[in-house]
Amino acid sequence: MEASKDTPCFGFIGFGLIGGSIARSLRRQYPSSQIMAYNYYVTKPHPKLEMAAGEGVLTVISTSLGDFSKCDVVFLCAPVLKNISYLKQIKPYIRKDCIITDVGSVKGNIHKAVEELGLNHNFIGGHPMAGSEKTGYNNSDEGLLKDAYYILTPTDSTPGEFVNWMAGFTEAAGAHCEIMDYRTHDMVTAAISHCPHIISASLVNLVASHDKDGIYKRLAAGGFKDITRISSSSPEMWQNICLANPGCIAGFLEEYIDILTNIKDAVTANDGTALTEFFENARQYRDSL
């Protein structure tokens, strides 16, 4: 997209916490722009989209993907597997000078679909590493992207001007832009995002299975709440993520299970040296973040 274009058209498919926050930032950066979002209900109003239109964030609520032929940039903000389905549906309407980007936390599967669909020229994978356990447009906030990392994974065929526009947008939104290969992205996010969600949910489910009279819930304090906060995130989103990045996630979980086994053995054996080393190594790395 031309950086000088001051009345661009932006399209959104999926308009929850992340999509809404991006749209709010676009509205500030491009106050005269047209911002449209797809109403997948088609035959009835979408309450959150109506809210966004009433607030002036959206200018158009569309029930036809054909309207996306007007777009300079299309943001795919649905769950990761649905984004691929929509990618196929919008292909006939995408202009050569239109940027397509997504916000999913898994990149391998959508890059594969982009390759198969011949959309390499248009596509830049995107992952704003920001969020909350809260979901939905009503929790969106322009400041959500501030000081967060926004990862871009362009293809080998993505024009430099497309990448420059996306990088400029993310930085103007207050984010730190990081450009990397999509394979590296999926390995890193499996370790620092995907597995922590699985571990958090596992701990919650373990405690819930023992909490027959509610005493665990009543006494749960800072430590438990801090480590399990992310378990309140969308189940559908995290199901999609696990299905989309199984290799990387399974590999890290295998290593994690080995670590748990080793520390269980140290506890059982009253091995104070191993326990101290375990906690000290974790403290040092955590304090360096």
VENFEN-V545735 format. One record per pair of residues at least 24 apart in sequence whose ideal C-beta (glycine too) atoms are under 10 Angstrom apart, sorted by sequence separation. I is the first residue (numbers start at 1). J is the second residue. D is the distance in Angstrom with one decimal. If there is no record, write none. Layout:
BEGIN
{{I	J	D} {I	J	D}}
END
This chain:
BEGIN
{{6	30	6.7} {7	31	9.6} {8	32	9.0} {9	33	6.8} {10	34	7.2} {11	35	7.9} {12	36	7.0} {13	37	7.5} {14	38	8.0} {15	39	9.1} {34	58	9.2} {35	59	5.5} {36	60	3.7} {37	61	6.1} {38	62	5.5} {39	63	5.1} {65	89	5.5} {66	90	9.0} {68	92	9.8} {69	93	4.1} {71	95	7.9} {74	98	6.4} {75	99	9.2} {76	100	7.1} {77	101	9.6} {78	102	8.7} {80	104	3.9} {97	121	9.4} {98	122	5.9} {99	123	8.0} {100	124	7.5} {101	125	7.0} {102	126	5.8} {103	127	6.5} {105	129	7.9} {126	150	6.9} {127	151	4.4} {145	169	9.7} {150	174	9.5} {151	175	9.6} {203	227	6.7} {204	228	5.0} {5	30	8.7} {6	31	9.0} {7	32	4.9} {8	33	5.1} {9	34	4.4} {10	35	4.8} {11	36	5.2} {12	37	4.2} {13	38	4.7} {15	40	9.8} {27	52	9.7} {31	56	9.5} {34	59	5.0} {35	60	7.3} {36	61	7.2} {37	62	7.1} {38	63	7.5} {39	64	9.5} {40	65	9.7} {65	90	5.3} {68	93	5.1} {69	94	7.4} {70	95	8.8} {72	97	7.4} {73	98	6.9} {74	99	7.2} {75	100	8.5} {76	101	7.1} {77	102	7.4} {78	103	9.1} {79	104	7.7} {80	105	7.2} {81	106	9.2} {84	109	6.4} {88	113	7.4} {94	119	7.2} {96	121	6.8} {97	122	8.6} {99	124	6.3} {100	125	9.6} {101	126	4.3} {102	127	8.1} {103	128	5.8} {126	151	7.1} {127	152	8.1} {145	170	7.2} {148	173	8.9} {150	175	3.9} {151	176	9.5} {152	177	6.4} {153	178	9.7} {154	179	7.0} {203	228	5.9} {6	32	6.2} {7	33	6.0} {8	34	7.6} {9	35	7.7} {10	36	7.3} {11	37	7.4} {12	38	6.9} {14	40	8.7} {33	59	7.9} {34	60	6.3} {36	62	5.1} {38	64	8.4} {65	91	9.8} {66	92	8.2} {67	93	8.0} {68	94	7.2} {69	95	6.7} {72	98	6.1} {73	99	4.5} {74	100	5.0} {75	101	5.9} {76	102	4.0} {77	103	5.1} {78	104	8.6} {80	106	5.1} {83	109	9.1} {84	110	5.7} {87	113	5.7} {91	117	5.6} {96	122	7.4} {100	126	9.8} {101	127	9.7} {105	131	9.1} {125	151	7.8} {126	152	5.7} {127	153	7.6} {145	171	9.9} {148	174	8.0} {149	175	6.7} {150	176	6.9} {151	177	8.0} {152	178	7.2} {153	179	7.6} {154	180	9.6} {200	226	10.0} {202	228	9.7} {204	230	9.9} {205	231	8.7} {6	33	8.0} {7	34	7.3} {8	35	9.2} {9	36	7.0} {10	37	9.3} {11	38	7.4} {13	40	8.0} {32	59	9.8} {38	65	6.5} {65	92	8.6} {66	93	5.5} {68	95	9.5} {71	98	5.7} {72	99	7.0} {73	100	7.9} {74	101	7.3} {75	102	7.3} {76	103	7.1} {77	104	8.6} {80	107	9.0} {83	110	6.1} {87	114	7.0} {90	117	10.0} {91	118	8.2} {94	121	9.7} {95	122	8.5} {99	126	9.8} {103	130	9.7} {125	152	6.7} {126	153	7.6} {145	172	9.7} {146	173	7.3} {147	174	6.3} {148	175	5.1} {149	176	5.0} {150	177	5.4} {151	178	5.0} {152	179	4.9} {153	180	6.3} {154	181	9.5} {155	182	8.6} {200	227	6.3} {201	228	8.0} {204	231	4.7} {5	33	9.0} {20	48	7.8} {24	52	8.9} {27	55	9.2} {65	93	6.3} {70	98	9.2} {71	99	8.7} {73	101	6.9} {74	102	9.2} {75	103	6.6} {76	104	7.5} {81	109	7.7} {84	112	8.7} {85	113	9.1} {88	116	9.2} {91	119	6.5} {94	122	6.0} {103	131	9.8} {124	152	5.6} {125	153	3.5} {126	154	9.6} {145	173	4.3} {146	174	3.5} {147	175	7.4} {148	176	7.2} {149	177	8.0} {150	178	7.2} {151	179	7.6} {152	180	7.8} {153	181	6.7} {154	182	9.0} {199	227	8.3} {200	228	4.9} {203	231	8.0} {204	232	9.3} {19	48	9.8} {20	49	9.7} {23	52	7.0} {27	56	7.2} {38	67	8.1} {64	93	9.3} {69	98	8.5} {71	100	9.0} {80	109	7.0} {81	110	9.3} {84	113	4.7} {87	116	9.8} {88	117	6.4} {90	119	9.4} {94	123	9.8} {124	153	7.1} {125	154	7.3} {144	173	9.0} {145	174	5.7} {146	175	7.1} {147	176	7.2} {149	178	5.5} {150	179	9.9} {151	180	6.2} {153	182	4.0} {199	228	9.3} {200	229	7.7} {201	230	8.3} {202	231	9.2} {27	57	5.4} {38	68	7.6} {68	98	8.3} {80	110	7.1} {83	113	8.7} {84	114	9.0} {87	117	6.5} {123	153	9.0} {124	154	4.7} {125	155	8.1} {143	173	9.2} {144	174	9.3} {145	175	4.6} {146	176	9.9} {152	182	9.9} {153	183	8.9} {200	230	5.1} {201	231	4.9} {15	46	8.1} {20	51	9.3} {24	55	8.8} {26	57	8.7} {27	58	8.8} {36	67	6.3} {88	119	9.6} {91	122	9.2} {123	154	7.6} {124	155	7.6} {142	173	7.6} {143	174	7.3} {144	175	9.5} {145	176	9.7} {151	182	9.3} {153	184	8.6} {196	227	8.8} {199	230	9.5} {200	231	4.7} {201	232	9.9} {16	48	7.7} {20	52	6.5} {27	59	9.2} {36	68	7.7} {68	100	9.6} {84	116	9.9} {87	119	7.1} {123	155	5.6} {142	174	8.6} {153	185	5.5} {199	231	9.6} {200	232	9.4} {201	233	9.1} {15	48	6.3} {19	52	9.4} {24	57	5.8} {84	117	9.3} {122	155	8.9} {125	158	9.4} {151	184	9.5} {152	185	9.3} {153	186	9.2} {197	230	5.5} {198	231	9.8} {200	233	9.1} {15	49	6.1} {23	57	5.2} {36	70	7.8} {76	110	8.1} {120	154	9.3} {121	155	7.9} {123	157	8.5} {124	158	5.5} {151	185	5.8} {196	230	6.8} {197	231	7.4} {201	235	8.9} {20	55	9.7} {23	58	7.0} {36	71	7.4} {87	122	9.9} {120	155	4.3} {122	157	8.9} {123	158	6.6} {124	159	9.6} {15	51	9.9} {34	70	7.5} {35	71	9.7} {38	74	9.7} {87	123	8.4} {119	155	8.6} {120	156	7.1} {121	157	5.1} {122	158	7.8} {197	233	6.8} {12	49	9.2} {15	52	6.7} {20	57	7.1} {34	71	8.7} {120	157	3.9} {121	158	6.9} {122	159	9.2} {151	188	8.7} {193	230	9.0} {201	238	7.7} {20	58	9.4} {34	72	9.3} {36	74	9.6} {37	75	9.3} {40	78	8.5} {119	157	9.3} {120	158	7.1} {121	159	7.1} {124	162	6.0} {151	189	8.3} {33	72	8.8} {118	157	9.8} {123	162	8.9} {124	163	6.3} {12	52	9.3} {33	73	9.7} {35	75	9.8} {37	77	9.0} {38	78	9.2} {115	155	7.7} {122	162	7.8} {126	166	6.8} {197	237	9.5} {198	238	8.0} {114	155	6.6} {115	156	9.9} {121	162	8.5} {124	165	9.1} {125	166	9.9} {197	238	5.6} {15	57	9.2} {30	72	9.9} {40	82	9.3} {111	153	7.0} {115	157	9.6} {124	166	5.3} {128	170	7.6} {15	58	8.0} {110	153	9.2} {111	154	9.9} {114	157	9.6} {124	167	9.4} {126	169	9.7} {130	173	9.8} {198	241	9.5} {107	151	8.4} {111	155	6.9} {114	158	9.9} {126	170	8.1} {130	174	9.9} {194	238	8.1} {197	241	7.8} {198	242	7.3} {12	57	10.0} {108	153	9.5} {128	173	8.5} {130	175	7.5} {197	242	8.8} {12	58	8.2} {15	61	9.5} {40	86	9.1} {105	151	9.2} {107	153	5.0} {129	175	8.6} {26	73	8.5} {76	123	9.8} {103	150	9.3} {128	175	6.6} {129	176	9.2} {194	241	5.8} {10	58	9.8} {38	86	8.1} {74	122	8.5} {193	241	8.4} {194	242	7.1} {10	59	9.5} {11	60	8.8} {13	62	9.6} {26	75	8.8} {73	122	9.8} {74	123	9.9} {76	125	10.0} {77	126	9.7} {129	178	8.8} {9	59	9.0} {12	62	9.6} {76	126	8.9} {194	244	9.6} {9	60	8.7} {11	62	7.9} {38	89	9.8} {73	124	9.5} {75	126	7.9} {77	128	9.9} {101	152	8.0} {102	153	9.6} {126	177	9.8} {127	178	9.2} {190	241	9.3} {194	245	6.1} {198	249	7.2} {202	253	9.8} {13	65	7.9} {23	75	8.0} {38	90	9.1} {101	153	9.6} {189	241	8.7} {190	242	10.0} {193	245	9.8} {197	249	9.7} {22	75	6.1} {101	154	9.5} {127	180	9.8} {195	248	9.0} {199	252	10.0} {11	65	9.1} {23	77	9.0} {194	248	7.5} {195	249	6.2} {198	252	9.3} {199	253	8.6} {13	68	8.0} {22	77	7.3} {124	179	9.2} {125	180	9.5} {127	182	9.6} {190	245	5.8} {194	249	5.1} {195	250	9.7} {198	253	6.9} {11	67	7.6} {12	68	9.6} {19	75	6.3} {21	77	9.7} {125	181	9.9} {189	245	7.6} {190	246	9.5} {193	249	10.0} {195	251	9.6} {196	252	9.9} {11	68	4.7} {18	75	8.8} {19	76	8.9} {20	77	8.5} {101	158	10.0} {125	182	5.6} {190	247	8.5} {191	248	7.9} {195	252	4.8} {199	256	7.1} {9	67	9.4} {11	69	9.5} {19	77	3.3} {100	158	9.9} {127	185	6.7} {186	244	8.8} {187	245	9.2} {190	248	3.6} {191	249	9.2} {194	252	7.9} {195	253	6.1} {198	256	9.0} {9	68	8.9} {11	70	7.8} {12	71	9.4} {18	77	5.6} {19	78	8.5} {99	158	8.6} {127	186	9.8} {129	188	9.9} {186	245	5.5} {189	248	7.9} {190	249	4.9} {194	253	9.3} {9	69	9.7} {10	70	10.0} {11	71	3.9} {15	75	9.1} {17	77	9.0} {99	159	9.1} {125	185	7.4} {129	189	8.0} {185	245	9.9} {187	247	9.3} {188	248	8.9} {189	249	9.4} {190	250	8.9} {191	251	9.3} {192	252	9.6} {195	255	9.2} {196	256	9.9} {9	70	4.9} {10	71	6.5} {11	72	8.6} {12	73	9.6} {13	74	7.2} {14	75	7.9} {16	77	6.7} {101	162	9.0} {186	247	8.4} {187	248	5.2} {190	251	7.4} {191	252	5.3} {195	256	6.5} {199	260	9.6} {8	70	9.9} {9	71	5.0} {10	72	6.9} {11	73	7.2} {12	74	7.7} {13	75	7.4} {14	76	6.6} {15	77	6.4} {16	78	8.6} {97	159	8.9} {99	161	9.5} {100	162	9.5} {127	189	7.2} {131	193	9.4} {186	248	5.2} {190	252	5.3} {8	71	8.4} {9	72	5.4} {10	73	5.2} {11	74	4.5} {12	75	5.1} {13	76	5.4} {14	77	3.4} {15	78	9.1} {16	79	9.5} {96	159	9.8} {99	162	5.0} {129	192	8.8} {185	248	9.8} {186	249	9.2} {190	253	8.9} {8	72	4.2} {9	73	8.0} {10	74	7.7} {11	75	7.0} {12	76	8.3} {13	77	6.6} {14	78	3.5} {97	161	9.4} {98	162	9.3} {99	163	9.2} {129	193	7.5} {187	251	8.5} {191	255	9.2} {7	72	9.5} {8	73	6.9} {9	74	9.5} {10	75	6.9} {11	76	9.4} {12	77	5.9} {13	78	5.9} {14	79	7.7} {97	162	8.8} {101	166	6.4} {183	248	9.1} {187	252	8.6} {191	256	9.5} {12	78	9.5} {99	165	6.8} {127	193	9.3} {5	72	6.8} {99	166	6.8} {14	82	7.4} {101	169	9.6} {114	182	9.8} {13	82	8.4} {14	83	7.5} {1	71	9.5} {2	72	8.2} {13	83	7.7} {99	169	9.7} {111	181	9.6} {112	182	9.4} {1	72	4.4} {111	182	4.8} {1	73	5.9} {13	85	9.9} {14	86	8.1} {110	182	8.3} {111	183	8.8} {13	86	4.9} {107	180	9.3} {109	182	9.6} {13	87	9.2} {107	181	8.9} {108	182	6.0} {111	185	9.6} {107	182	3.7} {108	183	6.7} {111	186	9.4} {13	89	8.8} {106	182	9.1} {107	183	8.0} {13	90	7.5} {107	184	9.3} {108	185	8.4} {109	186	9.1} {107	185	4.9} {108	186	5.1} {11	90	8.4} {22	101	9.6} {58	137	9.8} {106	185	8.4} {107	186	5.6} {108	187	9.7} {57	137	8.6} {105	185	8.7} {106	186	6.0} {22	103	7.2} {105	186	8.8} {11	93	9.7} {21	103	9.6} {55	137	9.6} {107	189	8.4} {11	94	9.9} {57	140	8.5} {106	189	7.3} {19	103	7.0} {105	189	5.3} {106	190	8.7} {18	103	4.9} {51	136	9.9} {52	137	5.9} {57	142	9.5} {104	189	9.9} {105	190	9.4} {17	103	9.9} {18	104	9.5} {51	137	6.5} {52	138	9.5} {11	98	8.8} {16	103	9.7} {51	138	6.8} {106	193	9.9} {14	102	9.1} {48	136	6.5} {49	137	7.8} {52	140	8.5} {105	193	6.0} {106	194	8.0} {9	98	9.3} {10	99	9.7} {11	100	9.4} {13	102	9.4} {14	103	8.0} {47	136	10.0} {48	137	4.1} {73	162	9.0} {105	194	7.2} {14	104	9.8} {47	137	9.1} {48	138	6.7} {8	99	10.0} {12	103	9.9} {46	137	9.6} {47	138	9.3} {48	140	9.2} {73	165	7.8} {105	197	9.8} {72	165	9.0} {73	166	8.2} {2	97	8.2} {133	228	9.7} {1	97	6.8} {73	169	8.3} {133	229	5.6} {1	98	7.7} {132	229	9.3} {133	230	6.0} {135	232	8.9} {1	99	5.8} {132	230	9.3} {133	231	7.7} {134	232	7.8} {135	233	7.2} {136	234	9.2} {131	230	8.9} {133	232	3.8} {134	233	8.8} {135	234	5.1} {37	137	9.2} {132	232	9.0} {133	233	5.3} {134	234	9.8} {132	233	8.3} {133	234	9.1} {135	236	9.7} {131	233	7.6} {135	237	8.0} {131	234	9.9} {22	126	9.2} {22	128	7.3} {131	237	9.6} {21	128	7.9} {18	126	9.8} {22	130	10.0} {18	127	9.7} {21	130	7.5} {18	128	6.1} {21	131	9.1} {21	132	9.8} {18	130	7.5} {17	130	9.0} {18	131	6.7} {24	137	9.7} {29	142	9.8} {17	131	6.5} {18	132	9.8} {23	137	8.7} {28	142	6.2} {17	132	6.5} {25	140	9.9} {27	142	8.1} {17	133	9.9} {20	136	8.0} {21	137	8.9} {24	140	6.2} {25	141	9.6} {26	142	9.3} {17	134	6.8} {18	135	9.5} {20	137	4.0} {23	140	7.7} {24	141	7.0} {25	142	5.0} {17	135	5.4} {19	137	7.4} {20	138	8.2} {21	139	8.8} {22	140	8.5} {24	142	3.9} {25	143	8.9} {16	135	5.9} {17	136	6.2} {18	137	9.8} {20	139	8.0} {21	140	4.4} {23	142	8.9} {24	143	8.8} {25	144	8.6} {16	136	5.4} {17	137	7.2} {20	140	2.9} {21	141	5.6} {22	142	8.9} {24	144	8.5} {25	145	6.1} {15	136	9.2} {16	137	5.8} {17	138	8.9} {19	140	7.6} {20	141	8.2} {21	142	6.3} {24	145	9.3} {25	146	9.3} {15	137	5.6} {16	138	9.3} {17	139	5.4} {18	140	7.7} {20	142	9.3} {21	143	8.1} {22	144	8.6} {16	139	8.3} {17	140	5.4} {21	144	4.0} {22	145	7.3} {16	140	7.4} {17	141	8.5} {20	144	8.8} {21	145	6.2} {15	140	8.5} {21	146	10.0} {18	144	7.6} {17	144	7.4} {18	145	8.9} {21	148	10.0} {22	150	9.7} {109	240	9.9} {105	237	8.6} {104	237	9.2} {105	238	9.5} {106	240	8.1} {109	243	8.9} {110	244	8.2} {105	240	9.4} {106	241	5.7} {109	244	4.9} {104	240	8.1} {105	241	5.8} {106	242	9.2} {108	244	7.5} {109	245	7.8} {104	241	7.9} {106	243	9.0} {107	244	9.0} {108	245	6.9} {106	244	4.0} {107	245	8.6} {29	168	9.2} {30	169	9.3} {105	244	8.7} {106	245	4.3} {108	247	8.4} {29	169	6.9} {104	244	7.5} {105	245	8.1} {106	246	9.7} {108	248	8.3} {104	245	9.7} {30	172	9.9} {106	248	8.6} {26	169	7.5} {29	172	5.4} {106	249	9.3} {25	169	7.7} {28	172	8.7} {29	173	7.5} {25	170	9.0} {28	173	8.5} {26	172	9.6} {22	169	8.6} {25	172	7.6} {26	173	8.5} {22	170	9.4} {25	173	4.2} {24	173	9.3} {25	174	8.1} {25	175	9.1} {22	173	7.6} {21	173	8.6} {82	236	9.3} {79	234	8.0} {81	236	9.6} {8	165	9.5} {79	236	5.8} {80	237	7.9} {83	240	9.0} {3	161	7.5} {78	236	10.0} {79	237	5.3} {81	239	8.9} {82	240	7.5} {2	161	7.9} {10	169	9.9} {78	237	9.5} {79	238	9.3} {80	239	9.9} {81	240	4.8} {1	161	7.8} {5	165	9.5} {79	239	8.2} {80	240	4.7} {81	241	9.2} {84	244	8.7} {1	162	7.1} {3	164	7.2} {79	240	4.1} {80	241	6.1} {83	244	9.5} {3	165	5.9} {78	240	9.1} {79	241	8.2} {80	242	10.0} {81	243	6.5} {1	164	9.8} {2	165	8.3} {80	243	8.2} {81	244	6.2} {1	165	5.2} {79	243	9.8} {80	244	4.7} {1	166	9.1} {3	168	6.9} {79	244	9.0} {80	245	8.5} {3	169	9.8} {1	169	9.5} {17	233	9.8} {17	234	9.0} {16	234	8.3} {18	237	10.0} {17	237	9.9} {16	237	9.0}}
END
